[in-house]
Amino acid sequence: MRLYASTSDLGYHAAVLTAEEYLRKMQDPRWYGEQDENGVDLSLIRDNLRRSPLERLRRGDQATTDVLRLRRLTQNHEPPRK
């Protein structure tokens, strides 16, 4: 089984790990990147600030579009019965 475990400028599927590799990496607190005292990953903030304001807006708009699309797709979906 392959798991997607990191992001890059190329997209979310840049690094593919096996389940065992993923679990092993989860044990290392540094794997999440540099964090502040609240656990916020500072590398993600720095990466976003490297982008132009227009690119950040486009990415935000795309994320909003994706969320709204998922909501529409799941709106009429009934949860599985137990």
N, CA, C and O of each residue as an XYZ file, in Angstrom:
328
protein
N       0.837     -1.172      0.000
C       0.000      0.000      0.000
C       0.888      1.243      0.000
O       1.828      1.332      0.790
N       0.597      2.204     -0.880
C       1.382      3.430     -0.956
C       0.573      4.575     -0.364
O      -0.633      4.676     -0.588
N       1.246      5.435      0.393
C       0.607      6.607      0.986
C       1.297      7.851      0.477
O       2.516      7.864      0.306
N       0.528      8.897      0.234
C       1.088     10.171     -0.173
C       1.379     10.961      1.089
O       0.489     11.165      1.915
N       2.630     11.411      1.245
C       2.995     11.949      2.538
C       3.651     13.314      2.542
O       4.080     13.760      3.606
N       3.755     13.992      1.439
C       4.337     15.323      1.503
C       3.830     16.169      0.360
O       3.223     15.669     -0.587
N       4.089     17.465      0.464
C       3.669     18.394     -0.572
C       4.893     19.062     -1.166
O       5.971     19.050     -0.572
N       4.721     19.638     -2.330
C       5.779     20.421     -2.963
C       5.123     21.317     -3.987
O       3.903     21.307     -4.148
N       5.932     22.086     -4.673
C       5.397     22.953     -5.717
C       4.751     22.134     -6.829
O       3.935     22.653     -7.592
N       5.114     20.857     -6.922
C       4.563     20.008     -7.975
C       3.200     19.453     -7.618
O       2.508     18.931     -8.492
N       2.795     19.549     -6.372
C       1.497     19.041     -5.954
C       1.614     18.161     -4.735
O       2.704     17.932     -4.211
N       0.479     17.673     -4.296
C       0.424     16.914     -3.059
C       1.009     15.514     -3.175
O       1.318     14.906     -2.150
N       1.171     14.991     -4.348
C       1.600     13.603     -4.517
C       3.074     13.498     -4.891
O       3.469     12.569     -5.597
N       3.886     14.434     -4.428
C       5.291     14.461     -4.811
C       6.073     13.310     -4.188
O       6.973     12.771     -4.832
N       5.760     12.921     -2.967
C       6.493     11.841     -2.307
C       5.517     10.746     -1.927
O       4.501     11.001     -1.280
N       5.826      9.542     -2.327
C       4.969      8.403     -2.025
C       5.734      7.477     -1.095
O       6.850      7.053     -1.397
N       5.121      7.169      0.040
C       5.740      6.296      1.030
C       4.894      5.047      1.226
O       3.679      5.061      1.033
N       5.561      3.975      1.611
C       4.798      2.795      2.010
C       4.208      3.082      3.389
O       4.615      4.032      4.058
N       3.266      2.272      3.804
C       2.657      2.445      5.120
C       3.717      2.343      6.215
O       3.679      3.096      7.188
N       4.655      1.420      6.060
C       5.707      1.259      7.059
C       6.601      2.491      7.117
O       6.951      2.944      8.207
N       6.978      3.043      5.964
C       7.801      4.252      5.932
C       7.071      5.423      6.572
O       7.658      6.202      7.323
N       5.799      5.534      6.269
C       4.985      6.616      6.827
C       4.929      6.528      8.350
O       5.137      7.528      9.037
N       4.650      5.341      8.879
C       4.573      5.157     10.325
C       5.915      5.421     10.994
O       5.967      5.982     12.088
N       7.001      5.018     10.339
C       8.337      5.256     10.889
C       8.619      6.763     10.945
O       9.154      7.257     11.937
N       8.263      7.486      9.889
C       8.473      8.931      9.869
C       7.604      9.644     10.894
O       8.014     10.665     11.446
N       6.412      9.122     11.156
C       5.510      9.742     12.121
C       6.128      9.766     13.524
O       5.741     10.597     14.346
N       7.074      8.878     13.811
C       7.708      8.826     15.124
C       8.720      9.955     15.315
O       9.103     10.249     16.448
N       9.156     10.587     14.234
C      10.165     11.645     14.297
C       9.473     13.002     14.332
O       8.865     13.391     13.335
N       9.543     13.746     15.453
C       8.840     15.037     15.544
C       9.346     16.065     14.547
O       8.624     17.006     14.217
N      10.581     15.906     14.056
C      11.128     16.859     13.074
C      10.509     16.674     11.690
O      10.630     17.557     10.841
N       9.856     15.553     11.454
C       9.284     15.275     10.141
C       8.235     16.319      9.763
O       8.029     16.596      8.582
N       7.581     16.890     10.752
C       6.541     17.872     10.498
C       7.106     19.241     10.171
O       6.346     20.163      9.877
N       8.407     19.394     10.214
C       9.022     20.677      9.937
C       9.218     21.476     11.213
O       8.819     21.056     12.299
N       9.835     22.628     11.059
C      10.069     23.499     12.205
C       8.734     24.020     12.725
O       7.909     24.514     11.956
N       8.530     23.909     14.015
C       7.257     24.316     14.612
C       7.479     25.416     15.637
O       8.529     25.500     16.274
N       6.451     26.263     15.777
C       6.503     27.258     16.847
C       5.961     26.637     18.129
O       5.672     25.441     18.166
N       5.824     27.443     19.176
C       5.383     26.914     20.470
C       3.954     26.378     20.451
O       3.552     25.662     21.369
N       3.172     26.720     19.400
C       1.795     26.226     19.274
C       1.684     25.024     18.352
O       0.586     24.517     18.124
N       2.809     24.562     17.820
C       2.788     23.417     16.926
C       2.524     23.768     15.476
O       2.293     22.877     14.658
N       2.553     25.059     15.138
C       2.327     25.488     13.754
C       3.602     25.238     12.952
O       4.691     25.628     13.372
N       3.463     24.592     11.807
C       4.603     24.271     10.948
C       5.064     25.538     10.238
O       4.401     26.013      9.316
N       6.195     26.085     10.666
C       6.699     27.334     10.108
C       7.183     27.176      8.672
O       7.180     28.144      7.913
N       7.598     25.970      8.288
C       8.063     25.772      6.914
C       6.915     25.976      5.921
O       7.140     26.454      4.809
N       5.691     25.619      6.313
C       4.549     25.838      5.422
C       4.243     27.319      5.276
O       3.879     27.777      4.194
N       4.389     28.071      6.367
C       4.167     29.514      6.301
C       5.222     30.160      5.416
O       4.900     30.982      4.557
N       6.484     29.788      5.624
C       7.565     30.352      4.796
C       7.361     30.016      3.322
O       7.558     30.861      2.449
N       6.965     28.773      3.055
C       6.728     28.359      1.670
C       5.628     29.203      1.036
O       5.742     29.612     -0.120
N       4.574     29.460      1.783
C       3.465     30.250      1.256
C       3.880     31.700      1.037
O       3.448     32.330      0.072
N       4.717     32.236      1.927
C       5.147     33.627      1.787
C       6.113     33.824      0.621
O       6.310     34.954      0.175
N       6.713     32.757      0.125
C       7.569     32.854     -1.068
C       6.739     33.084     -2.332
O       7.260     33.559     -3.342
N       5.489     32.758     -2.276
C       4.603     32.926     -3.434
C       4.151     34.379     -3.529
O       4.127     35.115     -2.543
N       3.801     34.757     -4.733
C       3.291     36.118     -4.916
C       1.896     36.203     -4.296
O       1.231     35.182     -4.126
N       1.449     37.424     -3.957
C       0.089     37.562     -3.435
C      -0.964     36.985     -4.387
O      -1.943     36.383     -3.947
N      -0.757     37.173     -5.686
C      -1.708     36.635     -6.660
C      -1.749     35.110     -6.607
O      -2.824     34.512     -6.652
N      -0.568     34.480     -6.510
C      -0.536     33.014     -6.440
C      -1.195     32.521     -5.155
O      -1.893     31.507     -5.175
N      -0.988     33.212     -4.052
C      -1.640     32.810     -2.797
C      -3.154     32.927     -2.925
O      -3.888     32.064     -2.444
N      -3.620     33.986     -3.570
C      -5.065     34.138     -3.787
C      -5.613     33.030     -4.674
O      -6.678     32.475     -4.403
N      -4.878     32.712     -5.736
C      -5.328     31.636     -6.638
C      -5.406     30.301     -5.907
O      -6.358     29.542     -6.090
N      -4.407     30.018     -5.083
C      -4.420     28.758     -4.332
C      -5.576     28.733     -3.335
O      -6.226     27.702     -3.156
N      -5.829     29.869     -2.690
C      -6.955     29.949     -1.765
C      -8.284     29.762     -2.476
O      -9.170     29.065     -1.981
N      -8.417     30.390     -3.644
C      -9.644     30.226     -4.436
C      -9.827     28.781     -4.870
O     -10.942     28.259     -4.847
N      -8.733     28.130     -5.266
C      -8.828     26.729     -5.686
C      -9.224     25.845     -4.505
O     -10.026     24.924     -4.663
N      -8.669     26.117     -3.324
C      -9.034     25.337     -2.143
C     -10.514     25.525     -1.815
O     -11.202     24.565     -1.468
N     -11.005     26.762     -1.926
C     -12.423     27.028     -1.670
C     -13.300     26.288     -2.671
O     -14.310     25.689     -2.302
N     -12.906     26.333     -3.936
C     -13.651     25.617     -4.980
C     -13.689     24.123     -4.689
O     -14.731     23.483     -4.832
N     -12.562     23.574     -4.284
C     -12.497     22.140     -3.981
C     -13.412     21.772     -2.813
O     -14.114     20.762     -2.865
N     -13.402     22.591     -1.763
C     -14.246     22.310     -0.599
C     -15.722     22.382     -0.978
O     -16.509     21.520     -0.589
N     -16.090     23.402     -1.731
C     -17.492     23.527     -2.144
C     -17.913     22.361     -3.031
O     -19.039     21.875     -2.920
N     -17.030     21.910     -3.902
C     -17.327     20.767     -4.769
C     -17.529     19.507     -3.922
O     -18.458     18.736     -4.165
N     -16.662     19.299     -2.934
C     -16.817     18.137     -2.056
C     -18.122     18.199     -1.274
O     -18.794     17.182     -1.102
N     -18.480     19.379     -0.805
C     -19.753     19.517     -0.082
C     -20.933     19.152     -0.972
O     -21.850     18.455     -0.537
N     -20.915     19.624     -2.226
C     -22.008     19.293     -3.146
C     -22.061     17.792     -3.405
O     -23.142     17.205     -3.449
N     -20.904     17.176     -3.575
C     -20.862     15.746     -3.863
C     -21.349     14.910     -2.692
O     -21.944     13.850     -2.889
N     -21.100     15.381     -1.472
C     -21.468     14.593     -0.302
C     -22.789     15.032      0.311
O     -23.247     14.422      1.277
N     -23.401     16.059     -0.218
C     -24.617     16.621      0.368
C     -25.742     15.584      0.441
O     -26.427     15.498      1.460
N     -25.938     14.821     -0.588
C     -27.027     13.852     -0.632
C     -26.573     12.438     -0.291
O     -27.333     11.479     -0.427
N     -25.329     12.323      0.154
C     -24.796     11.004      0.478
C     -25.218     10.622      1.897
O     -25.031     11.385      2.845
N     -25.780      9.444      2.016
C     -26.185      8.950      3.329
C     -25.006      8.215      3.959
O     -24.297      7.476      3.278
N     -24.797      8.419      5.262
C     -23.703      7.680      5.927
C     -24.020      6.183      5.944
O     -25.188      5.794      5.940
N     -22.979      5.344      5.963
C     -23.207      3.894      6.006
C     -23.954      3.497      7.276
O     -23.734      4.058      8.349
N     -24.827      2.530      7.129
C     -25.569      2.029      8.288
C     -24.728      1.042      9.063
O     -23.953      0.264      8.506
N     -24.910      1.103     10.363
C     -24.125      0.190     11.230
C     -24.852     -1.100     11.459
O     -24.345     -1.978     12.158
